[in-house]
Amino acid sequence: MTAPKLTSRPPAASGAPSTTRSGTDRPDSARRRPRFHRDSAITGVKALLGVLGLLALWQIAVWVLRPAEYILVGPLDAFDELFTRPEYYATNAWITIGEALAGFVGGTVLGVVFGALLHYSPTVRSFLYPALVAIDTIPKVALAPLFIVWFGFGFESKAFVAMAIAFFPLVINTFDGLGSVPHELKELARINKASTWKRLTKIEFIYALPSIFSGAKISISLAVGGAVVGEFIAGSKGLGYVIMLANSQVDLASMFAAFMVLAAIALVLFFIVDLAGKKLMPWKSHTK
């Protein structure tokens, strides 16, 4: 009699991949990523619906109340103006975007540097922090003529107004973010004799990133407003100039068209900064 053949396979080595692994055995980050993108898309759709709802209520109010055209116009009139002269608004929008981005980049760099100085140097903090708070209380509209005297009527003066407005949220948020690092990690870095530069780049700056990007999302919108303020005072082009020209001509359709373009620019730049933060901080984006 022959012995029966064994059909069972020997157990696979512990390090070998299993061929029967189900799709649910993927890493957490791989499972969370599709949900994260789906949630972002849902949030964007909700935001769009909210904007469309506000525009609809605005237009209905204009139809019902029928105000004079020199008092209020509806969004349909503003859109008609936009589609009638798209190149006019596009040209001026690019000028305002350039001024706002230049001011935002300058304000971000200076804000992060000064925030780090305030955190790491108690001497600098004791002298500089009260001065920064005092300067921040000055309305930036009052500073715009000073920048025009210093830098002229061109691109630079508007960019510096935008930078002055974008600077302060980054200073405060960087300072607060660097101060939020757990004490245990600071002690670990001290025990391992890490240099100040390594502590800043490897530990503290990573912990400060959420606060820095929170300040950046505020600053990018403020930078757009700062560029417009500069154009109000000494502009011959840009959306601020378009608004001032429309105001002098009592052309509310053109004025509201410029408002809509400004709002769209601020929203797009805000979401770009927000997306950059999510890309640089995947651990924060996938925690939910």
C-alpha positions as CSV (number, residue, x, y, z in Angstrom):
1,M,0.0,0.0,0.0
2,T,1.3,3.4,-1.0
3,A,1.2,6.3,1.5
4,P,-1.2,9.1,0.7
5,K,0.3,12.2,-0.8
6,L,0.4,15.3,1.3
7,T,-1.3,18.3,-0.4
8,S,-0.7,20.9,2.1
9,R,2.1,23.5,1.4
10,P,4.8,24.3,3.9
11,P,4.2,27.6,5.7
12,A,5.6,30.6,4.1
13,A,8.5,32.4,5.5
14,S,7.7,35.1,8.0
15,G,9.2,37.8,5.8
16,A,7.5,36.7,2.5
17,P,4.5,38.6,1.3
18,S,1.2,36.8,1.5
19,T,-0.6,36.2,-1.8
20,T,-4.0,36.1,0.0
21,R,-3.7,39.5,1.6
22,S,-6.9,41.5,1.2
23,G,-7.2,45.0,0.1
24,T,-8.0,46.1,3.6
25,D,-4.4,45.4,4.7
26,R,-3.1,48.5,3.1
27,P,-1.3,51.1,5.3
28,D,-3.4,53.6,7.1
29,S,-2.2,56.5,4.9
30,A,-3.2,54.7,1.7
31,R,-6.7,54.1,3.1
32,R,-7.1,57.6,4.3
33,R,-5.9,59.4,1.2
34,P,-8.9,58.7,-1.0
35,R,-11.2,59.7,1.8
36,F,-9.2,62.9,2.3
37,H,-9.5,63.9,-1.3
38,R,-13.2,63.0,-1.3
39,D,-13.8,65.2,1.8
40,S,-11.8,68.1,0.2
41,A,-14.0,67.8,-3.0
42,I,-17.2,67.8,-0.9
43,T,-15.9,70.9,1.0
44,G,-15.2,72.7,-2.2
45,V,-18.7,71.9,-3.6
46,K,-20.3,73.2,-0.4
47,A,-18.3,76.4,-0.6
48,L,-19.4,76.9,-4.2
49,L,-23.0,76.3,-3.4
50,G,-22.8,78.8,-0.5
51,V,-21.4,81.5,-2.9
52,L,-24.0,80.8,-5.5
53,G,-26.7,81.0,-2.8
54,L,-25.6,84.4,-1.7
55,L,-25.5,85.6,-5.3
56,A,-29.0,84.3,-5.8
57,L,-30.3,86.1,-2.7
58,W,-28.6,89.3,-3.8
59,Q,-30.1,89.2,-7.2
60,I,-33.6,88.4,-5.8
61,A,-33.3,91.4,-3.5
62,V,-32.5,93.6,-6.4
63,W,-35.4,92.3,-8.4
64,V,-37.8,92.8,-5.5
65,L,-36.6,96.1,-4.1
66,R,-35.7,97.6,-7.5
67,P,-33.2,100.2,-6.2
68,A,-31.8,102.9,-8.5
69,E,-28.7,101.8,-10.5
70,Y,-26.5,104.4,-8.7
71,I,-27.4,102.7,-5.4
72,L,-27.2,99.0,-6.0
73,V,-27.0,96.6,-9.0
74,G,-27.4,92.9,-9.1
75,P,-24.7,90.2,-9.8
76,L,-26.2,89.7,-13.3
77,D,-25.2,93.3,-14.2
78,A,-21.8,92.8,-12.7
79,F,-21.3,89.5,-14.7
80,D,-22.5,91.2,-17.8
81,E,-19.9,93.9,-17.3
82,L,-17.2,91.2,-16.8
83,F,-18.1,89.4,-19.9
84,T,-18.3,92.6,-21.9
85,R,-14.8,93.7,-21.1
86,P,-12.9,90.6,-19.9
87,E,-9.5,91.7,-21.1
88,Y,-9.8,95.0,-19.1
89,Y,-10.4,93.2,-15.9
90,A,-7.9,90.4,-16.6
91,T,-5.1,92.9,-17.3
92,N,-5.7,94.9,-14.1
93,A,-6.2,91.7,-12.1
94,W,-2.8,90.4,-13.0
95,I,-1.2,93.6,-11.8
96,T,-3.0,93.3,-8.5
97,I,-2.0,89.6,-8.2
98,G,1.6,90.4,-8.8
99,E,1.7,93.2,-6.2
100,A,-0.1,90.9,-3.7
101,L,2.1,87.9,-4.2
102,A,5.3,90.0,-3.9
103,G,4.0,91.5,-0.7
104,F,3.0,88.1,0.6
105,V,6.3,86.5,-0.1
106,G,8.2,89.3,1.5
107,G,5.9,89.4,4.5
108,T,6.1,85.7,4.9
109,V,9.9,85.6,4.9
110,L,10.3,88.5,7.2
111,G,7.5,87.3,9.5
112,V,9.0,83.9,10.0
113,V,12.5,85.3,10.6
114,F,11.2,87.9,13.1
115,G,9.0,85.3,14.8
116,A,12.0,83.1,15.2
117,L,14.1,86.0,16.6
118,L,11.4,86.8,19.1
119,H,11.3,83.2,20.2
120,Y,15.0,82.5,20.5
121,S,16.3,85.8,21.8
122,P,14.7,87.1,25.0
123,T,16.7,90.4,24.6
124,V,15.3,91.0,21.1
125,R,11.8,90.1,22.3
126,S,11.9,92.5,25.2
127,F,12.8,95.4,22.9
128,L,11.1,94.5,19.6
129,Y,7.8,92.9,20.6
130,P,6.3,96.0,22.1
131,A,7.4,98.0,19.1
132,L,5.8,95.5,16.7
133,V,2.6,95.6,18.6
134,A,2.6,99.4,18.5
135,I,3.3,99.5,14.8
136,D,0.6,96.9,14.1
137,T,-2.0,99.2,15.7
138,I,-1.4,101.9,13.1
139,P,-3.9,101.6,10.2
140,K,-2.1,100.4,7.1
141,V,-3.9,103.0,5.0
142,A,-2.0,105.6,6.9
143,L,1.3,103.9,6.0
144,A,0.6,103.8,2.3
145,P,1.4,107.4,1.6
146,L,4.8,106.9,3.4
147,F,5.7,104.0,1.2
148,I,4.7,106.0,-1.9
149,V,7.1,108.8,-0.8
150,W,9.9,106.3,-0.3
151,F,9.4,104.0,-3.3
152,G,7.4,106.1,-5.8
153,F,4.1,105.5,-7.6
154,G,5.1,102.2,-9.2
155,F,4.9,98.5,-8.4
156,E,7.2,98.7,-5.4
157,S,5.1,101.0,-3.2
158,K,2.0,98.7,-3.6
159,A,4.0,95.6,-2.9
160,F,5.4,97.2,0.3
161,V,1.9,98.1,1.5
162,A,0.9,94.5,0.9
163,M,4.0,93.2,2.7
164,A,3.4,95.5,5.7
165,I,-0.1,94.0,6.1
166,A,0.9,90.4,5.5
167,F,3.9,90.6,7.9
168,F,2.2,90.8,11.3
169,P,0.1,87.6,11.3
170,L,3.2,85.6,10.3
171,V,5.2,87.1,13.1
172,I,2.7,86.3,15.8
173,N,1.8,82.8,14.5
174,T,5.5,81.8,14.1
175,F,6.3,83.0,17.6
176,D,3.3,81.1,19.0
177,G,4.0,78.0,17.0
178,L,7.6,77.8,18.1
179,G,6.5,78.2,21.6
180,S,4.1,75.2,21.4
181,V,6.8,72.5,21.1
182,P,6.4,70.0,23.9
183,H,8.9,70.4,26.8
184,E,9.9,66.7,26.5
185,L,11.2,67.2,23.0
186,K,13.2,70.2,24.0
187,E,14.8,68.3,26.8
188,L,15.6,65.4,24.5
189,A,17.3,67.8,22.1
190,R,19.3,69.3,24.9
191,I,20.4,65.9,26.2
192,N,21.6,65.0,22.7
193,K,23.4,68.4,22.5
194,A,21.6,69.4,19.4
195,S,22.5,72.8,18.0
196,T,20.0,75.7,17.8
197,W,19.8,75.3,14.1
198,K,19.1,71.5,14.3
199,R,16.4,72.1,17.0
200,L,14.8,74.7,14.8
201,T,14.8,72.7,11.6
202,K,14.3,69.2,12.9
203,I,11.8,69.7,15.8
204,E,10.5,73.2,16.5
205,F,9.9,74.4,12.9
206,I,8.0,71.1,12.2
207,Y,5.7,71.8,15.2
208,A,5.3,75.4,14.2
209,L,4.2,74.6,10.6
210,P,0.5,74.5,11.4
211,S,0.6,77.9,13.1
212,I,2.7,79.3,10.3
213,F,0.3,78.2,7.6
214,S,-2.7,79.5,9.7
215,G,-1.0,82.9,9.6
216,A,-0.2,82.5,5.9
217,K,-3.8,81.9,5.1
218,I,-4.7,85.1,6.8
219,S,-1.9,87.0,5.3
220,I,-2.6,86.1,1.7
221,S,-6.0,87.6,1.8
222,L,-4.7,90.7,3.6
223,A,-2.0,91.1,1.0
224,V,-4.6,91.3,-1.7
225,G,-6.3,94.0,0.3
226,G,-3.0,95.8,0.9
227,A,-2.2,95.9,-2.8
228,V,-5.7,97.4,-3.5
229,V,-5.1,100.0,-0.7
230,G,-1.9,101.1,-2.4
231,E,-3.7,101.4,-5.8
232,F,-6.5,103.5,-4.1
233,I,-3.9,106.1,-3.1
234,A,-1.5,106.2,-6.0
235,G,-2.6,103.8,-8.7
236,S,-3.0,104.2,-12.4
237,K,-3.7,100.5,-13.0
238,G,-4.9,97.5,-11.1
239,L,-8.2,96.5,-9.6
240,G,-8.0,99.2,-7.0
241,Y,-7.7,101.8,-9.7
242,V,-10.6,100.2,-11.5
243,I,-12.8,100.6,-8.4
244,M,-11.7,104.2,-7.9
245,L,-12.4,105.0,-11.5
246,A,-15.8,103.4,-11.3
247,N,-16.6,105.3,-8.1
248,S,-15.8,108.6,-9.7
249,Q,-18.2,107.7,-12.6
250,V,-20.9,106.2,-10.4
251,D,-20.6,103.0,-12.4
252,L,-21.7,100.4,-9.9
253,A,-21.7,97.5,-12.4
254,S,-18.0,98.0,-13.0
255,M,-17.3,98.5,-9.3
256,F,-19.1,95.2,-8.3
257,A,-17.4,93.4,-11.2
258,A,-14.0,94.4,-9.8
259,F,-15.2,93.3,-6.3
260,M,-16.1,89.9,-7.7
261,V,-12.7,89.5,-9.3
262,L,-11.0,90.5,-6.1
263,A,-13.0,88.0,-4.1
264,A,-12.2,85.3,-6.6
265,I,-8.5,86.1,-6.4
266,A,-8.4,86.1,-2.7
267,L,-10.3,82.8,-2.5
268,V,-8.0,81.1,-5.1
269,L,-4.9,82.2,-3.4
270,F,-6.3,81.2,0.0
271,F,-7.0,77.6,-1.2
272,I,-3.6,77.4,-2.9
273,V,-1.9,78.2,0.5
274,D,-4.2,75.8,2.2
275,L,-3.4,73.1,-0.3
276,A,0.4,73.7,0.1
277,G,0.0,73.4,3.8
278,K,-1.8,70.0,3.4
279,K,1.0,68.8,1.1
280,L,3.7,69.8,3.5
281,M,1.9,68.5,6.5
282,P,0.4,65.1,5.5
283,W,0.4,64.0,9.1
284,K,-2.1,66.8,9.9
285,S,-4.2,66.2,6.9
286,H,-4.7,62.5,7.5
287,T,-5.4,62.6,11.2
288,K,-9.2,62.6,10.7
